[in-house]
Amino acid sequence: MTHRTVIVGAGIAGVSAAAAMRRTGYEGEIDLLGAEPELPYRRPPVSKEIVRGEKTPDEIRIKKPEWYEQQSVNLRTGVTVASVDTDAHLVRLTDGEEVAYDQLLLATGGRARHPWSAAGIRTLRTLADAPDLQAELAPGHHLIVVGAGLIGSEIAASARQMGCDVTLLETAALPLPRLLPPELGELYVDLHKSEGTDLHTGVEVASINDEDGHTVVRASDGRTWSAPVVVVAVGMQPNVELAEAAGIEVANGIVVDELGRTSAPDVFAAGDVANQPNGVLGGRHRVEHWQGSQNHGTAVGKVMAGGEDPFVEVPWCWSDQYGHNLQVTGWPEAAHELVVHGSLDDRDFIAYLLDGGIVRGAVGIGRPRDIRAAEKWIAAGQRLDYALEGGT
Ligand SMILES: Cc1cc2nc3c(=O)[nH]c(=O)nc-3n(C[C@H](O)[C@H](O)[C@H](O)COP(=O)(O)OP(=O)(O)OC[C@H]3O[C@@H](n4cnc5c(N)ncnc54)[C@H](O)[C@@H]3O)c2cc1C
């Protein structure tokens, strides 16, 4: 009997796992089941080139359409898995079809959180969400964006680039609160403001309602803003329900070990949905970054093909806003000491985040090579002074 792997979720983690399995010689069947109707695509351009109309969906595919057949990966799009039976080793689709597995990968990612409901609310997670938003990005249109995290900030920047009037509301005191230490968050206050985005921080949104053809955002302190459309970008919710219902351990994501194994036999998880131990940073993290999901999918795919190497990686991500490429590596914390090389004013710098002199994180604009070096120092637990002197 042929060995059979089922992968639920055809995002970057799922596709990377399938690719790694084939590269490492796995000869069994691979079923790659994806709920979205699209051929797998790169998600980061959705809030950038796609909403600005600079790229088409076909230009952001993860693999060429013929790749799946060439690699004998049985990709099925528009197919949603409704349940997992870990005893019978099968998944059930929403139409009742059962697909048996010898091993299963849950790479189900996440969906946009939307705590409010109103006709004028938009969210952006998938390609299918893009046309609705794109239609709003016209000169003179007013757009409110709730949430100045990575995706909200990018949508605001894209909308300004398209000539919209943009109001950006953030609960935290500064934008990008989960990515940047306060001194660098200030930089993004200046950037949004200098680009004409009307940024308000410290805004706790109490409600969003449709009123007289407008969408009205009310803050708990009584302030209101209104526009035809409000984009809600307040984070993502990991798609853990399949795992939870199957009795697999879930805690801020599907809990996996360093090989990607869940609490159920022969069931693995990878990507945004996985709560993973990090051998470099210590502790557990659920990392919502593109490269992390790609590399985690690859690593877990290799394990599913018979490998034994644990996944160890220093997180890294980027964000493009108003023509500036921000890169962040490690896990910056407010308590870290900040050492800046370059010029914050010119937006050309690298900032190292130190804990007792040891590099724990780095943030840069326009310094990709320095960020790559910092990533190695973080992995090696090096002191900054020693690393800059050329120590290895
Ligand atoms: C608009 C946007 C911009 C971004 N920009 C950046 C960036 O600039 N830099 C960066 O580092 N990161 C960025 N990210 C984050 C990055 O895209 C994610 O970390 C990455 O896509 C996660 O990949 P994944 O495969 O784990 O999950 P996902 O991409 O979420 O894919 C999971 C797939 O599983 C499918 N699925 C879920 N449940 C089921 C089911 N029951 N049955 C079948 N299929 C199912 C989903 O439909 C989805 O297609 C961005 C994200 C978004 C939304």
The ligand as an SDF file (V2000), in Angstrom:
LIG
                    3D

 53 58  0  0  0  0  0  0  0  0999 V2000
   -1.9890   41.0190    3.6650 C   0  0  0  0  0  0  0  0  0  0  0  0
   -0.8120   40.3590    4.3280 C   0  0  0  0  0  0  0  0  0  0  0  0
    0.4610   40.8990    4.1670 C   0  0  0  0  0  0  0  0  0  0  0  0
    1.5620   40.2880    4.7940 C   0  0  0  0  0  0  0  0  0  0  0  0
    2.8000   40.8390    4.6250 N   0  0  0  0  0  0  0  0  0  0  0  0
    3.8690   40.2640    5.2340 C   0  0  0  0  0  0  0  0  0  0  0  0
    5.1740   40.8470    5.1010 C   0  0  0  0  0  0  0  0  0  0  0  0
    5.3570   41.8890    4.4690 O   0  0  0  0  0  0  0  0  0  0  0  0
    6.2160   40.2190    5.7080 N   0  0  0  0  0  0  0  0  0  0  0  0
    6.0560   39.0570    6.4360 C   0  0  0  0  0  0  0  0  0  0  0  0
    7.0430   38.5310    6.9640 O   0  0  0  0  0  0  0  0  0  0  0  0
    4.8280   38.4950    6.5780 N   0  0  0  0  0  0  0  0  0  0  0  0
    3.7420   39.0700    6.0050 C   0  0  0  0  0  0  0  0  0  0  0  0
    2.4950   38.5200    6.1560 N   0  0  0  0  0  0  0  0  0  0  0  0
    2.3560   37.2610    6.9460 C   0  0  0  0  0  0  0  0  0  0  0  0
    2.5440   36.0260    6.0640 C   0  0  0  0  0  0  0  0  0  0  0  0
    1.8490   36.1560    4.8720 O   0  0  0  0  0  0  0  0  0  0  0  0
    2.0910   34.7890    6.8410 C   0  0  0  0  0  0  0  0  0  0  0  0
    2.9820   34.6490    7.9370 O   0  0  0  0  0  0  0  0  0  0  0  0
    2.0760   33.5210    5.9970 C   0  0  0  0  0  0  0  0  0  0  0  0
    1.2360   33.6610    4.8790 O   0  0  0  0  0  0  0  0  0  0  0  0
    1.6170   32.3040    6.8180 C   0  0  0  0  0  0  0  0  0  0  0  0
    1.5940   31.1740    6.0020 O   0  0  0  0  0  0  0  0  0  0  0  0
    0.8060   29.8430    6.3990 P   0  0  0  0  0  0  0  0  0  0  0  0
    0.9600   28.9120    5.2460 O   0  0  0  0  0  0  0  0  0  0  0  0
    1.2300   29.3950    7.7460 O   0  0  0  0  0  0  0  0  0  0  0  0
   -0.7230   30.3000    6.5620 O   0  0  0  0  0  0  0  0  0  0  0  0
   -1.7280   30.9550    5.5350 P   0  0  0  0  0  0  0  0  0  0  0  0
   -1.0100   31.8390    4.5780 O   0  0  0  0  0  0  0  0  0  0  0  0
   -2.8020   31.5660    6.3720 O   0  0  0  0  0  0  0  0  0  0  0  0
   -2.3240   29.7190    4.7290 O   0  0  0  0  0  0  0  0  0  0  0  0
   -3.1670   28.7830    5.3360 C   0  0  0  0  0  0  0  0  0  0  0  0
   -4.1310   28.2370    4.3070 C   0  0  0  0  0  0  0  0  0  0  0  0
   -4.8860   27.1940    4.9200 O   0  0  0  0  0  0  0  0  0  0  0  0
   -6.2000   27.2360    4.4270 C   0  0  0  0  0  0  0  0  0  0  0  0
   -7.0930   26.5330    5.3530 N   0  0  0  0  0  0  0  0  0  0  0  0
   -7.4120   26.8850    6.6210 C   0  0  0  0  0  0  0  0  0  0  0  0
   -8.2820   26.0030    7.1500 N   0  0  0  0  0  0  0  0  0  0  0  0
   -8.5180   25.0710    6.1990 C   0  0  0  0  0  0  0  0  0  0  0  0
   -9.3510   23.9150    6.1420 C   0  0  0  0  0  0  0  0  0  0  0  0
  -10.0990   23.5320    7.1850 N   0  0  0  0  0  0  0  0  0  0  0  0
   -9.3730   23.1910    5.0000 N   0  0  0  0  0  0  0  0  0  0  0  0
   -8.6010   23.5570    3.9380 C   0  0  0  0  0  0  0  0  0  0  0  0
   -7.8050   24.6440    3.9370 N   0  0  0  0  0  0  0  0  0  0  0  0
   -7.7630   25.4010    5.0580 C   0  0  0  0  0  0  0  0  0  0  0  0
   -6.4770   28.7240    4.3600 C   0  0  0  0  0  0  0  0  0  0  0  0
   -7.5710   28.9950    3.5070 O   0  0  0  0  0  0  0  0  0  0  0  0
   -5.1520   29.2710    3.8300 C   0  0  0  0  0  0  0  0  0  0  0  0
   -5.1430   29.3250    2.4300 O   0  0  0  0  0  0  0  0  0  0  0  0
    1.3760   39.1150    5.5670 C   0  0  0  0  0  0  0  0  0  0  0  0
    0.0810   38.5930    5.7420 C   0  0  0  0  0  0  0  0  0  0  0  0
   -0.9950   39.2150    5.1430 C   0  0  0  0  0  0  0  0  0  0  0  0
   -2.3880   38.6510    5.3610 C   0  0  0  0  0  0  0  0  0  0  0  0
  1  2  1  0
  2  3  1  0
  2 52  2  0
  3  4  2  0
  4  5  1  0
  4 50  1  0
  5  6  2  0
  6  7  1  0
  6 13  1  0
  7  8  2  0
  7  9  1  0
  9 10  1  0
 10 11  2  0
 10 12  1  0
 12 13  2  0
 13 14  1  0
 14 15  1  0
 14 50  1  0
 15 16  1  0
 16 17  1  0
 16 18  1  0
 18 19  1  0
 18 20  1  0
 20 21  1  0
 20 22  1  0
 22 23  1  0
 23 24  1  0
 24 25  2  0
 24 26  1  0
 24 27  1  0
 27 28  1  0
 28 29  2  0
 28 30  1  0
 28 31  1  0
 31 32  1  0
 32 33  1  0
 33 34  1  0
 33 48  1  0
 34 35  1  0
 35 36  1  0
 35 46  1  0
 36 37  1  0
 36 45  1  0
 37 38  2  0
 38 39  1  0
 39 40  1  0
 39 45  2  0
 40 41  1  0
 40 42  2  0
 42 43  1  0
 43 44  2  0
 44 45  1  0
 46 47  1  0
 46 48  1  0
 48 49  1  0
 50 51  2  0
 51 52  1  0
 52 53  1  0
M  END
$$$$
